[in-house]
Amino acid sequence: MAKGEKAVKGLTGLTLTFVASLILILLGVIYFMITVWIIKMGASWAGYKTVEGSTVVLTAGIVTAAAVIGSAIQS
């Protein structure tokens, strides 16, 4: 394999990794926003009318992190 072919293969791999990382970050943010909505709806259905935003964000962060780590371990 020539040096030029190795460089092109390396740049292709780097680009693919960058794009995959951006997609995973975007999906993580979307999942986090959906989790925040679910937690707020669940709290209102359970009768907690005044749930602080910091509590919702903390809970959604824990749930999101657990889901991401769980899917990484499962793979």
C-alpha positions as a Python dict, from the first residue, in 0.01 Angstrom:
ca = {
    (1, 'M'): (0, 0, 0),
    (2, 'A'): (141, 336, -100),
    (3, 'K'): (174, 631, 135),
    (4, 'G'): (-100, 819, -49),
    (5, 'E'): (-345, 532, -9),
    (6, 'K'): (-272, 511, 363),
    (7, 'A'): (-329, 885, 402),
    (8, 'V'): (-661, 870, 218),
    (9, 'K'): (-771, 567, 421),
    (10, 'G'): (-674, 746, 743),
    (11, 'L'): (-861, 1064, 651),
    (12, 'T'): (-1166, 860, 552),
    (13, 'G'): (-1162, 685, 888),
    (14, 'L'): (-1119, 1014, 1072),
    (15, 'T'): (-1409, 1172, 884),
    (16, 'L'): (-1630, 871, 950),
    (17, 'T'): (-1546, 883, 1321),
    (18, 'F'): (-1622, 1257, 1336),
    (19, 'V'): (-1959, 1218, 1162),
    (20, 'A'): (-2054, 922, 1380),
    (21, 'S'): (-1963, 1119, 1693),
    (22, 'L'): (-2178, 1414, 1585),
    (23, 'I'): (-2472, 1185, 1516),
    (24, 'L'): (-2436, 1016, 1856),
    (25, 'I'): (-2417, 1353, 2033),
    (26, 'L'): (-2728, 1474, 1849),
    (27, 'L'): (-2918, 1156, 1936),
    (28, 'G'): (-2808, 1189, 2300),
    (29, 'V'): (-2944, 1544, 2319),
    (30, 'I'): (-3273, 1439, 2159),
    (31, 'Y'): (-3302, 1144, 2398),
    (32, 'F'): (-3231, 1377, 2692),
    (33, 'M'): (-3505, 1619, 2585),
    (34, 'I'): (-3756, 1335, 2546),
    (35, 'T'): (-3657, 1202, 2889),
    (36, 'V'): (-3709, 1547, 3044),
    (37, 'W'): (-4057, 1560, 2893),
    (38, 'I'): (-4142, 1209, 3017),
    (39, 'I'): (-4022, 1288, 3370),
    (40, 'K'): (-4221, 1614, 3381),
    (41, 'M'): (-4535, 1436, 3259),
    (42, 'G'): (-4485, 1149, 3505),
    (43, 'A'): (-4440, 1389, 3793),
    (44, 'S'): (-4757, 1577, 3703),
    (45, 'W'): (-4952, 1250, 3671),
    (46, 'A'): (-4820, 1143, 4013),
    (47, 'G'): (-4958, 1463, 4164),
    (48, 'Y'): (-4636, 1663, 4199),
    (49, 'K'): (-4742, 1998, 4055),
    (50, 'T'): (-4435, 2195, 4163),
    (51, 'V'): (-4132, 1999, 4049),
    (52, 'E'): (-3818, 2212, 4028),
    (53, 'G'): (-3634, 2226, 3699),
    (54, 'S'): (-3306, 2122, 3858),
    (55, 'T'): (-3465, 1802, 3987),
    (56, 'V'): (-3604, 1718, 3644),
    (57, 'V'): (-3271, 1785, 3472),
    (58, 'L'): (-3078, 1580, 3729),
    (59, 'T'): (-3317, 1287, 3695),
    (60, 'A'): (-3313, 1304, 3314),
    (61, 'G'): (-2934, 1318, 3317),
    (62, 'I'): (-2911, 1009, 3535),
    (63, 'V'): (-3160, 818, 3320),
    (64, 'T'): (-2986, 922, 2997),
    (65, 'A'): (-2640, 832, 3129),
    (66, 'A'): (-2766, 495, 3249),
    (67, 'A'): (-2921, 422, 2909),
    (68, 'V'): (-2605, 520, 2720),
    (69, 'I'): (-2379, 317, 2951),
    (70, 'G'): (-2618, 22, 2939),
    (71, 'S'): (-2624, 21, 2561),
    (72, 'A'): (-2244, 50, 2547),
    (73, 'I'): (-2200, -245, 2784),
    (74, 'Q'): (-2456, -452, 2595),
    (75, 'S'): (-2266, -404, 2269),
}
